[in-house]
Structure formats: structure tokens, C-alpha cells
Amino acid sequence: MARKGNRVQVILECTEHKTTGLPGTSRYITTKNKKNTPDRLEFKKYNSILKKVTLHKEIK
């Protein structure tokens, strides 16, 4: 039997992109250990549409 792990896939979405009104979205997919980090993740990642580094937060 396969063991169910604590690692889950999460989607990070740009917070600044929503306010600009430009079409498209900047999203990244990553994994996290839900046992060690129960809170939502926040990373600074590159947004290719805005052409700068912006804050990306975990979405549902």
C-alpha cells in the first residue's frame, strides 16, 4: 500500500497583477509540507507580464 504523504501541490498567484487590469495571470506551481508549514506560502517571484519581481501568494 502506498503511504499518503504530507507533501501537497500549491499554486502561487501574483498579488500585483490583479490590480493592474492587464489580461492573463502569473502563476507558479510548487509543493509544500503541510505538516511543517500550515500557513499560506508567500514568495517573491518574477512576473513575465509586468517584467518585474512581485509578491506571489498561495491560493486555494
C-alpha positions in Angstrom: 0.0 0.0 0.0 1.2 3.4 -0.9 1.6 5.8 2.1 -0.1 9.1 1.9 2.5 11.9 2.3 2.3 15.3 3.9 3.5 17.0 0.7 0.9 18.8 -1.4 0.9 20.8 -4.6 0.1 24.5 -4.2 -0.4 27.3 -6.7 1.2 30.7 -6.2 -0.5 33.7 -7.8 0.7 37.3 -8.3 -0.9 39.8 -6.0 0.0 42.9 -8.0 -1.2 41.6 -11.4 -4.9 41.6 -10.3 -4.8 45.4 -9.6 -3.3 46.4 -13.0 -6.2 45.1 -15.1 -3.9 43.5 -17.7 -5.1 40.3 -19.3 -3.5 37.0 -18.1 -2.2 35.7 -14.8 1.2 35.0 -13.3 1.1 31.6 -11.5 3.7 29.2 -10.3 3.1 25.6 -9.0 5.2 24.3 -6.2 5.0 21.8 -3.3 4.9 22.3 0.4 4.9 20.1 3.5 1.5 20.8 5.1 2.7 19.5 8.5 5.7 21.8 8.8 4.1 24.9 7.1 0.4 25.0 7.7 0.2 28.7 6.8 -0.1 30.0 3.3 3.2 30.5 1.4 4.5 33.8 0.1 7.4 34.2 -2.3 8.9 36.9 -4.4 8.8 35.6 -8.0 9.3 37.0 -11.5 6.1 38.2 -13.3 6.8 38.0 -17.0 3.8 40.2 -17.9 4.8 43.0 -15.6 8.5 42.3 -16.2 9.5 42.6 -12.6 9.7 40.6 -9.3 6.4 40.7 -7.4 4.9 39.0 -4.4 3.1 35.7 -5.1 0.8 34.2 -2.5 -0.7 30.8 -2.2 -4.3 30.4 -3.5 -6.8 27.8 -2.6 
